[in-house]
Amino acid sequence: MRALLCADSPHIIADYPDPVPPAGEALVRVRLAGICNTDLELVRGYMAFRGVLGHEFVGEVVSSPDPAWIGRRVVGDINAACYRCPTCQAGRHTHCPNRTTLGIAGRDGALADALLLPQANLHAVPDVISDEQAVFTEPLAAACEILEQVAIRPTDRVIILGDGKLGLLVAAVLRLTGADLTLVGRNRDKLAIAEGWRIPVRLANETLPDRQADVVVECTGSPAGFAQACKLLRPRGTLVLKSTYHGALSVDMSALVVDEITLVGSRCGPFAPALRLMVLGLLDPQPLITACYPLDEAAAAFARASTPGVLKVLVRP
């Protein structure tokens, strides 16, 4: 099969070995896959990953331990856990110490003709959701995770920093809480998407009131974004971190202690609510699509995804 391999320069291998499902796993033919910032970081050396890239996908089940799933259109939880260890037994499978992660750690990913995932990880895609919507399920689930972790009230003032793909999806989800929401970013075209969802926006160079926000969600991935988030939060506010950072981050921990700030790391999230939001018509992520490339041109798709101002680049095997 064809597959895009993670290397110093990502490249297509035309005769990569076909995946053979072990017990309990399904073989999925990829219909559409997305490139996200994590994929770009993996190419730069993050996690020291070597293998097939990609973890955002919608596909069709070719073989499965449960024959009823064959032919179904699916998306999949990227964390392949053991479901036997104490962490899994406690309901924290996304933190399983024995897990592999699709296209990120120990498991080939979705930028290929086919992939493998445990049957238990698959979620059927309702017919009313298009492939172009379904491919956003994984990052949309990550946005939904915030509401699993933090109780956001309609009376709260919430600021989201960062107008990239995840920042926009976070804003789209959190607007449904009725909170006093503002998205802060640097790109007018990206902010226009949020305005189309009736989300108030501000440019990053505009002055915002210090120490007034109840919740700040940091999606910039930059140390400057973290510093700004701390500045915007009121005492006893909550800082949600959706970013990972290059190298060490300089943090005034004493200020966080004095202000009694709650820090919340937030990563993967629940797929069922993400799918439900799209089924109900409460959220359509398709405005985030910048371009779509065939799999044979996946290296060019990566180059496009790395271009400033570009949002979601898709790859269609």
C-alpha atoms as one frame of an Amber mdcrd trajectory, in Angstrom:
protein
   0.000   0.000   0.000   0.969   3.679  -0.188   1.940   5.461   3.016   3.443
   8.792   4.072   6.441   8.125   6.286   7.710  10.431   9.008  11.262  11.488
   8.214  13.284  14.697   8.013  11.291  15.248   4.865   7.982  13.314   4.794
   7.728  11.147   1.704   5.429   8.591   0.122   6.391   4.921   0.007   4.469
   3.160  -2.748   5.046  -0.407  -1.513   4.750  -0.076   2.262   3.713  -3.419
   3.825  -0.034  -3.953   4.031  -1.243  -3.941   7.649  -2.293  -7.318   9.049
  -4.820  -7.069  11.917  -3.865  -8.793  15.171  -6.567 -10.251  17.398  -9.167
  -7.684  18.415  -8.235  -5.141  15.741  -9.994  -3.897  12.618  -8.554  -3.060
   9.211  -9.854   0.294   7.986  -9.571   1.673   4.463  -8.885   5.393   4.770
 -11.349   7.647   2.922 -10.016  11.004   4.113  -7.288  12.108   6.530  -6.250
  15.431   8.026  -2.875  17.000   8.776  -2.603  18.711  12.158   0.090  20.642
  13.986   1.154  17.508  15.874   2.025  15.878  12.536   4.179  18.871  11.633
   5.956  18.656  15.000   6.555  14.913  14.584   8.436  15.605  11.357  10.582
  18.096  13.312  11.487  15.393  15.841   8.706  15.496  18.439   8.304  12.118
  20.219  11.111  10.703  18.023   8.377   8.985  15.981   9.252   6.957  12.916
   6.416   5.404  10.980   3.292   6.360   9.055   1.951   9.798   9.981  -1.623
  10.908  10.617  -4.270  10.429  13.300  -7.295  12.357  12.014  -9.320  10.193
   9.645 -12.602   8.807   8.430 -12.563   5.378   6.836 -14.447   2.214   5.979
 -14.029  -1.062   7.855 -12.600  -3.818   5.632 -12.213  -6.552   8.255 -13.190
  -6.704  11.909 -13.522  -9.102  14.849 -17.222  -8.221  14.659 -18.484  -8.863
  11.093 -21.363  -6.419  11.678 -18.854  -3.574  11.406 -17.573  -4.515   7.945
 -18.494  -1.818   5.413 -19.303   0.778   8.064 -17.925   4.297   7.825 -15.952
   5.018  11.001 -13.692   7.363  12.909 -11.455   6.170  15.712 -10.059   7.010
  19.136  -6.324   7.300  18.520  -5.249   5.809  21.888  -4.947   2.021  21.658
  -4.940   1.049  25.338  -4.493  -2.323  27.014  -7.732  -2.028  29.072  -6.144
  -4.321  31.696  -3.835  -2.086  33.734  -4.953  -0.134  36.845  -5.070   3.103
  34.813  -7.448   1.598  32.265  -9.513  -0.095  34.960  -9.916   3.320  36.599
 -11.424   4.680  33.365  -8.346   6.605  32.185  -7.515   4.652  29.036  -6.090
   7.705  27.231  -3.310   7.645  29.831  -2.667   3.897  29.684   1.081   3.378
  30.238   1.010   0.541  27.700  -0.864   2.411  24.964   0.176   3.034  21.408
  -1.126   6.136  19.644  -2.202   6.232  16.016   0.437   7.983  13.929   2.175
   9.377  17.023   3.701   6.625  19.155   4.258   2.968  18.378   1.488   2.638
  15.770   1.326   3.512  12.070  -1.134   6.244  11.221  -3.818   7.352   8.808
  -1.906   9.002   5.966  -1.975   5.746   4.041  -4.356   3.546   2.101  -5.277
   1.643   5.275  -4.737   1.537   9.044  -5.289  -0.694  12.059  -7.133   0.143
  15.286  -8.726  -1.951  18.015 -12.380  -2.638  17.283 -13.227  -0.996  20.623
 -11.762   2.298  19.382 -14.084   2.677  16.408 -17.145   4.925  16.250 -19.714
   4.617  13.474 -20.290   7.828  11.491 -23.975   8.710  10.979 -25.069   9.107
   7.354 -25.923  12.799   7.808 -22.238  13.611   8.461 -20.052  14.020   5.372
 -16.494  12.713   5.153 -15.300  16.333   5.171 -17.033  16.837   8.525 -16.203
  13.442  10.016 -12.459  13.901   9.509 -12.618  16.644  12.184 -14.024  14.301
  14.850 -10.724  13.763  16.687  -9.791  17.466  17.099 -13.421  18.344  17.812
 -13.415  15.702  20.553 -10.308  17.374  21.980 -12.272  20.633  22.141 -15.174
  18.858  23.866 -12.742  17.523  26.480 -12.553  20.983  28.053 -16.180  20.693
  29.147 -15.406  17.281  30.649 -12.759  18.929  32.819 -14.042  22.437  33.579
 -17.541  23.587  34.518 -18.058  26.685  32.356 -21.129  28.680  33.317 -23.150
  31.037  31.118 -22.064  33.886  33.414 -18.335  33.186  33.002 -16.004  35.361
  30.981 -13.910  33.046  28.768 -10.991  34.013  26.534  -9.460  31.660  23.953
  -5.953  32.513  22.798  -5.015  31.298  19.326  -6.948  31.278  16.049  -5.504
  28.084  14.620  -7.514  24.959  13.855  -7.879  23.860  17.467  -8.518  27.368
  18.792 -11.376  27.797  16.315 -12.899  24.422  17.229 -12.590  25.221  20.946
 -14.369  28.521  20.355 -17.110  26.776  18.357 -17.722  24.304  21.205 -17.500
  26.741  24.121 -19.871  29.225  22.482 -22.601  26.652  23.113 -22.247  27.236
  26.873 -23.613  30.769  26.551 -20.512  32.149  28.279 -19.158  35.641  27.543
 -16.655  34.344  24.992 -13.825  36.067  23.090 -11.394  34.513  20.605  -8.051
  36.286  20.305  -5.871  35.753  17.225  -3.510  37.270  14.687  -5.097  36.350
  11.359  -8.120  38.325  10.197  -9.223  35.612   7.755  -9.216  32.975  10.494
 -11.035  35.258  12.900 -13.647  35.848  10.204 -14.576  32.154  10.447 -15.300
  32.608  14.150 -17.295  35.755  13.403 -19.370  33.645  11.012 -20.235  31.549
  14.081 -21.170  34.807  15.896 -18.173  34.575  18.217 -16.695  37.926  19.339
 -13.050  38.241  18.253 -10.098  40.479  19.049  -6.727  40.899  17.365  -3.760
  39.858  19.474  -2.291  43.363  19.382  -5.423  44.877  20.932  -5.451  45.648
  24.629  -7.502  43.306  26.806  -8.339  43.970  30.467  -5.970  42.245  32.876
  -7.169  39.866  35.591 -10.791  39.788  34.439 -11.247  36.387  32.767 -12.731
  33.482  34.686 -11.311  30.945  32.225  -8.545  31.265  29.634  -7.893  28.502
  27.085  -4.353  28.660  25.710  -4.120  27.345  22.133  -1.210  29.375  20.727
   1.575  26.892  21.469   3.874  29.801  22.322   5.450  30.888  25.628   4.085
  34.376  24.936   0.579  32.903  24.821   1.078  31.286  28.216   2.319  34.560
  29.690  -0.650  36.452  28.252  -3.066  33.854  29.612  -1.681  34.298  33.132
  -2.012  38.055  32.790  -5.661  37.878  31.710  -6.865  35.536  34.466  -8.514
  36.794  37.627  -7.446  35.355  40.996  -8.849  31.835  41.396  -9.379  31.631
  37.652  -8.779  28.548  35.510  -6.107  28.213  32.833  -6.732  25.391  30.334
  -3.637  24.345  28.403  -4.302  22.963  24.944  -0.721  23.690  23.880   2.513
  21.793  24.074   5.675  23.897  24.037   9.130  23.618  22.526  11.779  23.309
  25.241  11.413  24.616  28.774   8.684  27.124  29.620   9.558  29.871  32.082
   6.719  30.131  34.611   6.312  32.352  37.670   4.937  29.597  39.878   4.747
  31.879  42.900   2.275  34.143  41.081   0.109  31.139  40.242   0.157  30.075
  43.889  -0.632  33.549  45.243  -3.526  33.982  42.797  -4.684  30.390  43.417
  -4.862  29.659  39.702  -6.162  26.266  38.602  -4.035  24.768  35.805  -5.737
  22.156  33.619  -3.855  20.162  31.004  -6.258  19.061  28.261  -5.593  16.578
  25.470  -7.811  13.922  23.833 -11.563  13.889  24.264 -14.861  12.018  23.785
 -15.874  11.098  20.235 -19.605  10.532  20.787 -20.389  14.166  21.766 -18.237
  15.446  18.893 -20.242  13.389  16.410 -23.499  14.432  18.070 -22.700  18.139
  17.687 -22.377  17.635  13.941 -25.466  15.414  13.673 -27.564  18.075  15.424
 -26.213  20.795  13.173 -24.749  22.701  16.117 -21.276  22.776  14.583 -19.967
  22.472  11.028 -16.144  22.420  10.849 -15.927  22.523   7.043 -15.069  26.260
   6.865 -11.676  25.291   8.339 -10.706  23.319   5.206  -8.040  25.090   3.163
  -7.145  22.388   0.630  -7.397  18.692  -0.213  -4.656  16.641  -1.921  -4.497
  13.078  -3.254  -2.347  10.711  -1.200   0.319  10.593  -3.928   0.809  14.334
  -3.310   0.859  14.071   0.493   4.363  15.563   0.708   3.049  18.675  -1.050
   0.079  18.650   1.308   2.504  18.745   4.242   4.327  21.695   2.732   1.009
  23.509   2.288  -0.024  22.712   5.867   3.226  24.269   7.097   2.473  27.581
   5.362   1.490  30.444   7.707  -2.207  31.261   7.587  -3.251  27.821   6.344
  -5.864  25.920   8.352  -6.858  22.298   7.651  -5.210  20.448   4.788  -6.785
  17.102   3.933  -5.416  14.055   2.106  -7.667  11.703   0.143  -6.295   8.226
  -0.648
